[in-house]
Amino acid sequence: MEDFYIDETLYHGRPASAAGRLDKEMACYDLLDRLEVPFARADHGPAGTIAICEAVEKVLGEKICKNLFLRNRQGTQFYLLMLDGEKVFKTKDLSKQLGVARLSFAGEEEMERYLHVSPGSVTVLALMHDTENHVQLVIDQSIARAPRVSCHPCINTSTIWFTTDDLFRKVLPAVGHEPILVDLPDPEA
């Protein structure tokens, strides 16, 4: 963690320059700007784990939302799960609420095919690439009730937050995805 780079500045809005930024990252900022969704941004080194993201939380002033890309056993149904970063994900809890026999993590190839992201960069904003709705968005109630939601802009070297109201009223309608709300158990004390 000592080698982890983090810019201590909290930025509001898109980067001043696209230099060194991926097109898919800039597409996220374009989407948010087009929808008139204000957002704050922290830039940092690759943050593929929640533990590393704790340093980012300090700059953002927000808890990090965990985004998991899952699939059923047959590989015919895909799910993007948004849950509180502190919750421990147990497949049985989610499988029961979704009525799916068995869930597992989807592979890198499926992640790239449907969301155009790599491991560690899964985000609700990547649903803009899923124009044929192969992926079902699933949001835990703790995220749905929070005032703000955080995510990567399709790359894990920046993290942004915007209001949960903007997520439900602007972003999700624009990307054409209706979420399923679930209530996953809180971490055991």
Solvent accessible surface area in square Angstrom, and as a share of the most:
residue,aa,sasa,rsa
1,M,136,0.61
2,E,176,0.79
3,D,140,0.73
4,F,35,0.15
5,Y,131,0.50
6,I,32,0.16
7,D,30,0.15
8,E,131,0.59
9,T,66,0.39
10,L,58,0.29
11,Y,73,0.28
12,H,140,0.62
13,G,19,0.18
14,R,88,0.32
15,P,9,0.06
16,A,121,0.94
17,S,64,0.41
18,A,56,0.43
19,A,85,0.66
20,G,90,0.87
21,R,62,0.23
22,L,86,0.43
23,D,128,0.66
24,K,48,0.20
25,E,4,0.02
26,M,25,0.11
27,A,34,0.26
28,C,0,0.00
29,Y,0,0.00
30,D,69,0.36
31,L,6,0.03
32,L,0,0.00
33,D,65,0.34
34,R,164,0.60
35,L,36,0.18
36,E,135,0.60
37,V,3,0.02
38,P,100,0.63
39,F,10,0.04
40,A,0,0.00
41,R,7,0.03
42,A,0,0.00
43,D,18,0.09
44,H,5,0.02
45,G,10,0.10
46,P,93,0.58
47,A,1,0.01
48,G,46,0.45
49,T,73,0.42
50,I,47,0.24
51,A,69,0.53
52,I,48,0.24
53,C,4,0.03
54,E,96,0.43
55,A,21,0.16
56,V,0,0.00
57,E,28,0.13
58,K,172,0.73
59,V,18,0.11
60,L,4,0.02
61,G,59,0.57
62,E,37,0.17
63,K,119,0.50
64,I,9,0.05
65,C,8,0.05
66,K,38,0.16
67,N,23,0.12
68,L,26,0.13
69,F,5,0.02
70,L,0,0.00
71,R,60,0.22
72,N,8,0.04
73,R,135,0.49
74,Q,117,0.52
75,G,22,0.21
76,T,100,0.58
77,Q,87,0.39
78,F,11,0.04
79,Y,12,0.05
80,L,0,0.00
81,L,0,0.00
82,M,0,0.00
83,L,0,0.00
84,D,40,0.21
85,G,9,0.09
86,E,105,0.47
87,K,8,0.04
88,V,100,0.57
89,F,33,0.14
90,K,88,0.37
91,T,53,0.31
92,K,143,0.61
93,D,31,0.16
94,L,0,0.00
95,S,10,0.07
96,K,174,0.74
97,Q,82,0.36
98,L,32,0.16
99,G,71,0.68
100,V,20,0.12
101,A,102,0.79
102,R,139,0.51
103,L,7,0.04
104,S,49,0.32
105,F,125,0.52
106,A,10,0.08
107,G,34,0.33
108,E,112,0.50
109,E,127,0.57
110,E,22,0.10
111,M,16,0.07
112,E,86,0.39
113,R,123,0.45
114,Y,29,0.11
115,L,0,0.00
116,H,77,0.34
117,V,0,0.00
118,S,48,0.31
119,P,71,0.45
120,G,28,0.27
121,S,2,0.01
122,V,12,0.07
123,T,0,0.00
124,V,0,0.00
125,L,0,0.00
126,A,0,0.00
127,L,0,0.00
128,M,40,0.18
129,H,50,0.22
130,D,3,0.01
131,T,113,0.66
132,E,134,0.60
133,N,81,0.41
134,H,86,0.38
135,V,3,0.02
136,Q,55,0.24
137,L,0,0.00
138,V,0,0.00
139,I,0,0.00
140,D,0,0.00
141,Q,51,0.23
142,S,28,0.18
143,I,14,0.07
144,A,24,0.18
145,R,166,0.60
146,A,30,0.24
147,P,109,0.68
148,R,90,0.33
149,V,3,0.02
150,S,2,0.01
151,C,4,0.02
152,H,18,0.08
153,P,0,0.00
154,C,0,0.00
155,I,31,0.16
156,N,20,0.10
157,T,46,0.27
158,S,0,0.00
159,T,1,0.00
160,I,0,0.00
161,W,32,0.11
162,F,0,0.00
163,T,53,0.31
164,T,6,0.04
165,D,79,0.41
166,D,15,0.08
167,L,0,0.00
168,F,64,0.27
169,R,160,0.59
170,K,61,0.26
171,V,0,0.00
172,L,4,0.02
173,P,84,0.53
174,A,46,0.36
175,V,17,0.10
176,G,44,0.43
177,H,10,0.04
178,E,145,0.65
179,P,24,0.15
180,I,72,0.36
181,L,81,0.40
182,V,5,0.03
183,D,86,0.45
184,L,10,0.05
185,P,75,0.47
186,D,107,0.55
187,P,63,0.40
188,E,153,0.69
189,A,155,1.20
